Amino acid sequence: MTIQCLTCNHTGLQKVRSYRTKTAHGRALFGHTWLYECRQCGLVQTVPRPTLQQLADYYAVDYRNGCFAGADVANLAEFPKDNLFYYNRGQSIADLLSPHVPEADSLQILDIGAGFGHILHALGERYPQAHRTAIEFSQVCVDHLRSLGIEVFTDPAEEALPRLGRRFDVVILSHVLEHLLEPRQMLQTIFDHLNPGGILYVEVPHIPRDSLKKYIDSVWAPRFEEPHITLFSPPVLRALLESTGFDVPFCDTAGLEYKYISALQFHLPHWRWFLQRLTPKPVFDFLRRRSATKGLRVKEREESFYQYGGNRIWIRSISRKK
C-alpha cells in the first residue's frame, strides 16, 4: 500500500509509532491506527485515516456528549465569562491579531468551527462595525451564536463559502485544521475567499518532536492524540501555509510550556476508572463539565495565553493573502 502525504503528496512516509487514544469510542475508531511522518515536509498523519462518516459518528458519540469537558456547555447569562478558558483564549487572539487586521470600514470576519463564539465575541468588542459570520455544526452552539447576532451556516466551509459569494478580511481557524481529512483543501478554499491583504489565523496543538519517538512518562508530552488526524510543528505549519500561497508573518508556539501542564491531566488518567465508579454519575458529569468553566481552570486574566516561544502547547500563526 502506497501512503501519500496529506500536504505535499510525497510517498516517502515513515511509521513512527501507534496512535494513542483516550476514549472507548476512540479506541474503536483509532485502535489500529499508526502515526506516519513525511520525510519530505515533516507532517505527521494517521494511517489508516477514518472516513467522513466514521468521524461524524465519533463526534456525535464522544466529542459532543461531554467526553471533552465543556464541549457543549454554555451559560448565556454569564457569557463570555461563563468559560474563562475560552474567554482568555479569545482575548489573547484578538490582541495578537490587532496589528495585522486590515483597515476597512466594515470588516468581514469568519470563524470556521466557532464553538460558542468566544473568539468572535472578542473580535466584535474590538471591531464593533464588523460583520461576523460563523460556520458551526453543533446545534447548541449554532443557537447560542445566533442569539449573539452572528450569522451562522451549518454546511462545510468548502460548500458554504462558494455559495456565500463574498470575501472576508479575517478568517479564524482555531483547533480545526488538525481534525480535517484534507487540510490543504481547506486552506485553499479559505485563500480563495479572502480579500487581498486579508488574514487567516490558524491555531493547532503543538506536537513536540520527542513525543513522536516514544512513550514518555512525563508531562512534557500529551499522552493521547485523539481525535486529531494531522499533527503539526511550527515549521510544518508554516510550510503548508506558504505552499498554499500565503505570506506568513507570524508562526510560533504559545500558551503554557508542556512541563508546567497540570499532572492531573497527563499523569492521573488511570484513576478515572475508579473515580467514575465511586462517584454518582450526575455528580461525576457535573464535575467533568465544571472542570472547563470559570474559577477551576484559569484566572480572570491568564497571562500564560500571551506567552510565546519554546516548547509550548499550541502553535499560533497569522497568514496574509498577498
Secondary structure, DSSP 8 states (H G I E B T S, - for coil): -----TTT----EEEEEE----SHHHHHHHTT-EEEEETTT--EEEES---HHHHHHHIIIIITTTSSTTTT---TTTTTTTSHHHHHHHHHHHHHHTTTS---SS-EEEEET-TT-HHHHHHHHH-TT-EEEEE---HHHHHHHHHTT-EEE-S-HHHHHHHH---EEEEEEES-GGG-S-HHHHHHHHHHTEEEEEEEEEEEEB--HHHHHS---STTS-S--TT-SEEB-HHHHHHHHHHTTEEEEEEEEEEEEGGGS-HHHHT-GGGHHHHHHHS-HHHHHHHHHHTTSTTTS--SS-GGGG-BSSSEEEEEEEEEE-
